[in-house]
Amino acid sequence: MIIKESAKVISQTCLGEDIYSIWLETTIANKANPGQFVSLYTKDRSKLLPRPISVCEIHKEENALRLVYRVTGEDTGTKQFSCLAVGDQIEIMGPLGNGFEIEKGVQKKVLLVGGGIGIPPMLALAKELAGKAMVEMMMGYRSELFLTQELEQYGALYFTTDDGSAGIKGHVLQGIKVLNLMPEVIYACGPTPMLKGIKKFALEKNVPCYLSMEEKMACGIGACLACVCPSKEPDDYSQGYTKRICKDGPVFLATEVEI
């Protein structure tokens, strides 16, 4: 069930350049799962559309959700979110979309791959899989690291940086090949070029792979068809071969979608 309500800011910190972590008190936490997202609304009525942000951590018993997001400009919704202080209220809707197929990775060697702002949802997934699977993680950063201390609590953490300032120089697929990682299941979230490479790698190795797609969204609930991606199977709403990332995803089996 989708909930729309006013959430209270529990805390907010800056993790690095333009990267912020916010904890919100909301009943949505009781129903949220790794891989899902929420929509946040600004108080600026000139910005009618909400901003979709992936769930980073879930504390169901405390009705708390953690979101980690990047500020994308000075006159944006994310800039307004970064100015919120403890006790402030913000309108929120969720949980939205379909999350990761956790059961597919249980009792297997799994690889979690995150790139950029696709790293935060990997933390919720890593926590869920810890103790149920052998977890390895490959995270790709531009240069500045974030969430590494939290991630390494739940499995073996490796990372790459574009400039080689930390970890392996290059992108995540290069890191996977350098370390010769051979998972039984892959979960990935990040920019489309990264997901393309991970999908190709998974197909070559005949490994089940789940991709969390990133896309600009409008409604967030599947009504506007603004965030569709090509699909291998016909849909039931446009008579075409598409999937709605917000409604049918954002997580898909790699073989379901064309990227």
N, C-alpha and C positions, 0 to 999 in steps of 0.2 A: 504494500500500500504506500502510495506517495503522500508525503506529508509536506505541508507548507506552513511555516511558523516563524516566529521571531526567536532567534538564537542569541545567547549571551556570550560575549567574549570572555574566556577564562584567562587566556594569556596570548601574547604575541611577541615574537622575537625575530630578529633579522639573522639569517644563517649565513649570508654572504651577499655579494653584490646583486641587488635586486631580487634576492630569494628570501621569502618570509614564511614563517611557520606560525599558524594560528590554531589555538584550541577553542572549540565552541561547545557550549552546553546546549544540547538539543536532543529531543526524543528520537530523532532520526537515527542516532547511534544504535538504538535497540534493533533496528532492522537492516542496517548497512552491512555489506560484505566486501571483502577485498576485490578491487577491480571496478566497483561502482563509483559513481560521482554524485556531486550535489550541484545545484545552481544557486549562486549568491546574487542578491539584488542590491544595487546601489541606491542611495537616497536621492541621487540626481535624477529627476524625472525626465531629463533630456536623454538619458540612457535607459531605454525601456527594456532592453533585452538583458537577461541575467548572464552571469559568467560561469561557465561550467568548470569545476575544479575536482580533481580526483581525490578520493579518500586516501589519506596517508596512514592514519592509525585510528583504531576504534576501541573505546573503553565503554562497553555496553553497560557495565554495572554503575558507571558514573555518568551515563548519558553524555558522553564526551566524544567529539570527533576532532581529529587533527587534520588540517589541510596545509600543504606546503605548495606555494605558488610563486610564480615569477611576475614581477611588475614589468609591464610591457611598454609603458610610456607615461608621460606626465599627466595627460588628460584622459585617463582610462579608469575603468572600474577597479582594476587591480591596484592602481595607485591609491584610490580611495580606501580600499580594504586595508592597505598597509598603514593607514593613519588611524585605524581603530585601536581603542585602548581598552583595558580591562573594565568590564562592566557595561560597555557599549552593546547595543542591540543591532542585529542585522537580519534581514529577511532571508530565509533559506528554504529550498525545496529539495526533497529527496526521500529516500535514496533512489537514484536514477540509473537506468541501464542494467545490463547483465554483467555479473562479475566473472572471476576466474573459475574454471572447473577444478576446484581443489582436489576432489576425489581422484582425478586422473593422475595426480602426482604422488598420492599416498603410497608409501613403501617402495618408492622408486628414487633414482638419482635424478634430481631436477636441477635445471639451470634457469635462474632468473636473470633477465637481461633488461637493463634500463638505460635510457639515454636522455640527458638533460632533465627537463621537467617530467619526463616519464619515469624517473627514479622514485619519487615519493610513493606511488601506489605499490611498488615492489616491497616496501617496508611492511605494509599490512599483510601482504601475501607471505612474506618470509616468516612473520610471526605465526601465521596460521599453519604453515607447513612444518615449522620447527618441531622436532620430535616425531613427526609423521613420515618424513622423507629425508634423504640425504641432500641437503641444500647447498648449492654453489651459486654464487652471484657474480655477474660481470656488469659493472656499471661504467657508463661513459660520460665523462665531464669535459667541458671546454678547458678549464684550468683549475678553478677553485672547487674544492671538494665540499660536500655537505651530506649529512645523514650517514656518514661512514661508521661512526661509533655505534649508532643504533643498529645498522644493518649487520655489522660483524658479530652481534650477539646471537644471531640466528643461523649462521652458516659460514662457509668459507667465502670471504669477500675478495674479489679482484677488481681492478678498475683501470681504465685507460684515460688519458688526457690528450687533447688535441696537440698541445705544445710539448708533451713529454715531461712536464714539471712534476708529475707524480704518476706512479704506476707505469703502465706500458704506453708508449707513445703511439697514437693512432686512434682508430675507432674500435668499437666493441668486437666486431667480427675478427679483426686482426688479433685482439687479445685472446679470443677463444681459440684461434688457431695456434698462437704462440704457446699457449699452455696446454694445447691438445685436450681440451675439455670434451668429454664424450657423454652427454646426458641421455637419459631415457625419455624425458619430457622437457620441453622448453616453454617458458612463459616470458613474454616480452612486451615492453611498452616504451614508446619513443617516437621520434620523427619518422615519417614514411620511408626515406631512404634507408634508415637503419632496419626497419621492419622488412623491407624488401630483401636486404641481405640475409637477415635471420631466417626468413621464409625459404630462401634458396638453399641455405645451409641445411635447414631441417629436412627439406625434401631430398637433398643429396644423401643425407645420413639416414633417411627413413625414420625420422623421429617426430612424434606428435608435437605440434607447436601451436600455442595459443597467443594471439596477437591482440593487444589492446590498442585500438586505433586512436590517433589524435586528429581532431578536426574542429574547425570553427562551427559553432552551433547557434541556432536561434531559439527555438522553443524548448529544446531539451527533452521532449516527450514523444517525438516521432510524428508530429502533426504537420510540420511545415516542409519536410523533405529537403531541408537545406544542407544536410550533412550525409548524403548518401554516398556509397562507394560501390564500385562494380562487384557483382556477385556471380558465382557459377550457377546458381539456381534462380529460377524466376521468383519474383516476389508476389505478394497477394494484394498489393495496394496500388501499383502503378503499371502492372502488366509488363514490367521490364525486368532486367537482371541487375537488381540493386539491393543493397542492405542499408538500413538507417543506422548510422553509427550510434546515435543517442538511444535508440529504442531496441534494435536488434543486437547491438553491441553494448559498450564499446569493445568487448572481448569477443573475438571470433576464432574458431579453428582456422589455421592458416589456409587450409585447402578450400574454405568456404568463400574467400574473397580474392579478388584480383587487385594486386597492388604493384 
